[in-house]
Amino acid sequence: MASPLAKKRKELDLTVEQVAIGVGCSAPNYWRIESGEQQPRKGLLQAIIRYFDNQVSEMEILFPEQFADEKDFEDLTKKEGGAA
């Protein structure tokens, strides 16, 4: 599933490293936030929202699964089917 953060980053043609530097955290830490594995602390959450000029909301960052496209689920099904 591509999170709203990942979609916005790719839309702007940015790397994880570029965004991490821009928001003041490590690339692995930002990647965990972007992938939904970790929630950012309040200060970092606000920095991410500012970095993307309010084009990604707090809700999209904290609850990315609520904003998934239907095709994201289709992609997951295809991956599972191919791995079996």
C-alpha positions as CSV (number, residue, x, y, z in Angstrom):
1,M,0.0,0.0,0.0
2,A,1.4,3.4,-1.0
3,S,0.7,5.8,1.8
4,P,-0.3,9.4,1.2
5,L,3.2,10.5,2.3
6,A,4.8,8.1,-0.2
7,K,2.5,9.3,-3.0
8,K,3.2,12.9,-2.3
9,R,7.0,12.3,-2.1
10,K,7.0,10.5,-5.4
11,E,4.8,13.1,-7.0
12,L,7.4,15.7,-6.1
13,D,10.2,13.5,-7.3
14,L,11.9,13.4,-3.9
15,T,13.9,10.7,-2.2
16,V,13.4,9.4,1.3
17,E,16.7,11.0,2.2
18,Q,15.8,14.4,0.9
19,V,12.6,14.5,2.9
20,A,14.3,13.2,6.0
21,I,16.9,15.9,5.9
22,G,14.2,18.5,5.2
23,V,12.1,17.4,8.3
24,G,15.1,16.8,10.6
25,C,15.1,13.0,11.1
26,S,17.0,10.0,9.8
27,A,16.1,8.4,6.5
28,P,15.2,5.0,8.2
29,N,13.0,6.9,10.7
30,Y,11.2,8.8,8.0
31,W,10.8,5.6,6.0
32,R,9.1,3.8,8.9
33,I,6.7,6.8,9.3
34,E,6.0,6.8,5.6
35,S,5.3,3.1,5.5
36,G,3.0,3.3,8.5
37,E,5.3,1.2,10.8
38,Q,5.8,4.1,13.2
39,Q,3.9,7.2,14.2
40,P,5.9,10.4,14.5
41,R,6.1,12.5,17.6
42,K,4.1,15.8,17.5
43,G,7.0,18.0,16.5
44,L,8.1,15.7,13.6
45,L,4.5,15.3,12.5
46,Q,4.2,19.1,12.3
47,A,7.5,19.3,10.4
48,I,6.4,16.8,7.8
49,I,3.1,18.7,7.3
50,R,5.0,22.0,6.8
51,Y,7.6,20.3,4.5
52,F,4.8,19.2,2.2
53,D,3.2,22.7,2.5
54,N,0.0,21.2,4.1
55,Q,-0.6,19.0,1.0
56,V,-0.6,16.0,3.4
57,S,-2.8,16.1,6.5
58,E,-2.2,14.9,10.0
59,M,-4.9,12.2,9.5
60,E,-3.2,10.9,6.3
61,I,0.1,10.5,8.2
62,L,-1.3,9.0,11.3
63,F,-3.9,6.7,9.6
64,P,-2.6,6.0,6.1
65,E,-4.7,2.9,5.7
66,Q,-7.8,5.0,5.8
67,F,-6.7,6.8,2.6
68,A,-5.6,3.8,0.6
69,D,-6.9,3.5,-3.0
70,E,-8.8,0.4,-4.0
71,K,-6.0,-0.4,-6.5
72,D,-3.5,-0.6,-3.5
73,F,-5.4,-3.6,-2.2
74,E,-5.5,-5.2,-5.7
75,D,-1.7,-4.8,-5.9
76,L,-1.4,-6.6,-2.5
77,T,-3.5,-9.5,-3.8
78,K,-1.4,-9.8,-6.9
79,K,1.8,-9.9,-4.8
80,E,0.4,-12.5,-2.4
81,G,-0.8,-14.6,-5.4
82,G,2.6,-14.4,-7.1
83,A,4.5,-15.4,-4.0
84,A,2.4,-18.6,-3.3
